[in-house]
Amino acid sequence: MLCMALIALMSVSGCTKKQEQNSLTEVTLILDYLPNTNHTGIYAAEKNGYFADAGLDVTIVEPGDNETSATLVAAGRGDFGVSYQEDVTYARTASQPLPIRAIATILQHNTSGFVSLKSAGIQTVKDFEGKVYAGWQAPSEEAVIKSLMKQAGADFKKVTMVGADGSGFAALGNGVDLQWDFEGWAVLKGRLDGYDLNYIPLKELDERLDYYTPLFITNESMMSEKPETVKAFVQAVKKGYEYAIANPKEAAEILYEIIPDSDKDFLIKSQQYLSQQYQAEAASWGVMKREVWDRYTQFMNETGLIERCISADELYTNEFIKEE
């Protein structure tokens, strides 16, 4: 009788679990890139049950080649995405605007900048003259460098722009002098690997370049038709990032489970750096400021990246990050 009672109890428990799983709302989140410490809050929310507590079953996927999370989310092939302020502005000002909106920022500040070997002697933007820059050859890349050099009284024509070969910092000193990378990931890893690097943060060169990168997006159909789901997602992922802020080492351990081929010590150091950047001085993780959107929109328009300026209200909203 005892055995039968235990079997019955296990059967009921299994059914209950299945019912709970079936009651969750299934949504898809498309990353911008391979999993890294920008994404730790997502995996913390998944691991710690914050998504499930919010009634969500979140499938996390990476974008395919030649696809961006912005276009995929706009087309309804994903409910949420990790993207960038730049891509949101491009999408909204296109000749056929894409129906996406930013709903929370992962980082409060742009943590990217220009990297070179100290032996190259690149201390300022003026020193870019006569150097070889390797990048991903995006229009915004050239526009940023050209604008910064103009401000510094330097000649952009004296920079040789080439495509990166994928070798990372190994290219520095071997036909390449300068790259653009993120401080909390590539730059930190490069220094741990023994490279003696100079780093010039973008946000210190022009305040308009202190934009949101990366951030979360959704499509306007989700916002209008399923606002409760959007709110639930944002609030759950917020808890994930708050966990990472308070527990960087433990959060890095969670990410290590996702990318076990990574160097765990590096992940911990990267997480310790980014955990100070997620919220920074903001009153809450995820909130965005109108002036940040307006400044970068102005920069993009001024440099010819977009043909017209657009109201910040058409680009982002804080309504889902704010708690009642």
N, C-alpha and C positions, 0 to 999 in steps of 0.2 A: 504493500500500500504506500509505503514511504517512497519507493522508487517511482511508482506511478504518479505520485503527487509532484515529485521533482521534475519528471518528464513533462507533466502538464504545465508546471510553472515555467519551465524553459520554453515550451511551445508558445505560451502566452507572451512571454518576454520577447521572443523572436518576432512574433506577429506585431507586437507593439512597436518594436524598432522599425520594422518594415513600414508600418503605417506612418510613423514619424517621418521617415525618409520620403515616403510618397507625398506627404503633406507639404514638403518644402518646395518653394518656388525655384525652378531651375533658371539660372542666368549664366551667360558666358562673358568672361573678361578676357580681352585680347591685350597681351603685353606689347610693348614697343620694341623689345629686344630680348635677348636671352636673360634668364633670371639673374639678378644681381642685388646689391644692397639697397638700391632704389625701391625694390619690390618687397623688402622684408616684411613690411606691415601687412601685406596681402597674405603672405604665407603664415604669419603669426595669427591673423584672423581666422585662417582656415584651420591651423593646428589647434588653436585654443578654443575652437567651437563658437567664435563670435558670429560667423556667417550662419551657422545652424541655429544659434540662439535668436537670430534676426529672421528666421524662417526661410533662409536661402540655401540653395545647393549651387555653389559657384564652380563652374568649369573654367580653369585657367589655361589659355592656349597662347602660343607664340604666333606672330604674323608670318605668312609665307614670304618667299622671295618676291621682290617688286610689289609688295602690298604694305600698306600702312594701317595702323589701327584706326586712324581717322576715316579712311575710305571704307574700311570694313564695317565700322560702327554706323557710319552714315547710311550704308546699304542695308543695315539690319542684319548683318552676318555676325554681329556680336552686340550684346546689350550695353557693355561698358568697355572702355579701353584706357590704356596708358598712352598718353600722347604728349605734345609740347605746345606751348603758347604759339609758337611760330606756325605749326601745322593747323591749329584751330583758326588762326587769323587768315592763313591761305585759304582754308576750306570755306570760310564764311564770306570772303571777298572774291571768290572765283566767279567767272561769268555765269556759271550755274552753281550757286552756293550749296554747300553740303549742310544738311540739317543736324549739326552737332553743337554741343555746348560744353564748356569746362565746368565741372561740378565740385572739384576740390584739388588743391595743389599738394603734391607730395613734399616738395621743398619750398621754403620761403624765399630762397635766393638762388641765383644761377651759380653753381659751383664749378663751372668750367672756365678754362683759360688757355693761354698759349704756353707751350712747354718746349724747352730746348736744353741741350747740355750746357753746363756752366762754361765749358771751354769755348762755346760758340760766342760768348760775350754779348748775348742778347738780353739787355737790361730794360730797354724801353721799346716802344713801337717804332721809334726812329731807327732802331737797330735792325729792323726787318729789311732795310735796304740791302741789296746784294746777297740776300739769303734765299734758300730754297724752302718753300712751304709745301708740305704734303698733307692732303686732306681728302674729303669725300667728294669734292668738286660740286657742291650745291651752290645755287645762286646766292643764297644768304651768306655763305662762307666768304665769297669774294666781296660781297657788299659790306660786310662787317670790317674786313681787313682794309678795304679801300677807304671806308669812312674814317676809321681810326688813324690811318696813316695821313689822311688829309688833315685831320685835327692836329696831328703831331708835326705837321709841316714836312712830312716825308713823301717820297715819290713812289707810288704804288707800282709804277712801271719797272722799278728796280727789284721787284720781288718775282721769283720764278715759282709759278703755281703748278704743282704736279699732283697726280692721284696717288693716294697711299697704296702701298703694295701688301698691306696686311701684316707686316713684320713688326709693327708697333715701334717701341723705342729702339729696337735694334737698327732701325733705319737712320737714327740720329747719328751724325758724324760719318755716315756712309752715303753721301749724296743728298742727304736731307738735313736741314738745320732746325726746322720749326714744325710743330704740330699743335693741334687743338684737342684737348682732352679734359676729362673730369677729374678734379682733385681727389675726391674720395674713392676713386676706383683705379683708373689707369696710372695717374700720377703717384698715388700711394704705392701701388704695386711696383712701379718702376723704381722707386726709391728703395723699397724692400729688396729688389733684385740687384741693387748696387749701382744704379745710374745716378750720377751727380747732376741734378736737374735744377734749372731755373723755371719758375712758374709765375706767370703774370695773369691774375684773375680778371676776367672780362668786366665784372661789376665795378672794378676800380678804374676802368678806362673810360666808361661812359655809363651813367646811371640808367640810361634807356636799355642797356644790355643786361640789366639785372632783372631778367624776366623769368617766368615760371617754366621750369623744365626739370623734371617731367610733372605731369598732372593727370587727373582722371577726367574722362569725357563720357558722355552718353549721347544718344540721339534724341531729337525733340519729340519723337513719338513716345518714347519711354517717359519723358518728363510730363507730357500732357495726359497720357493714357494710364501710366502706372507710377504715379508720383510716390506712392507708398513703398514700392519696390526700390525706387531710386534712393529714397530716404533711408530705407533699411540697409542698403548696400553701403552708402556713404558712412552711416553711423557705425556699422560693423567694421569697416576697414579703418575708420578713425581709431577704434579701440585697438586694432592691430598695430597701428603706428604709435599710439600712446604706450603700448606694451614695449615696443622696440626702443622708444625713448627712455623708458624707465629701466629696461633690462637688455642693454646692448649685447652682452655676452650670450645670454640665453637666446636672444633673437637671432644672433649669428649661428647658433647651433641649429635652430629651426631651418634657416636657409641652407646650411650645410647638408641637411637631409635631402634637400631638393637638388643641390649641385655638389655631390660628394667628391667629385674629381678636383674640386677647388682646394686651395691651401687654407686650412681652417684658421691658422693664425692670421693670415691676411684678411679673411672674412671678418674676424673679430675686430681687427684694427679699423677696417673700413666701416664696420657697423658703429664702432665707438665714435668715429668722425661724423658719420651721417646722423646718428642719433641726436647730435647737437644741432643739426641743420634742419631736420624735419619741421620743427615748429619755430626754432630760433626765438625771436623776440615777440612773435605773434601771440595774441590772447588765446588762440586755439589752433590745433593742427588743422590744416586744410583750407583755412580762410584765405581769400584773395582780395587784393586792393585794386580799386578802379584805376588809380594813377599808374600802377605797373602795366596794366593793359593799355592805357592811353599812350604812355611813353613809348612802348615798343611798337604799337601801331603807327605812331608818328614816325619812328625810325624806319620802319618798313616802307612807308609811303615816300618818305624823303629820299630813300636810296633806290626807289624804283622797284622794290620787291612786290608791292601791291599798288594797284592803280588808284585806289581811293581809301580814305580813312573810314572807319566803321565804329559805331558806338560800342563801348565796352559791354553794354547791356545785351548785345547780340552775341557776345563771345563767352561770357561766364555768368555764373550765379552762385551765391553763397546760401541759397535758401535751403539746400539739403544738408549742409554742414552745420547749420545753426540748430541748436537744441531748443526744444519748446520750453 
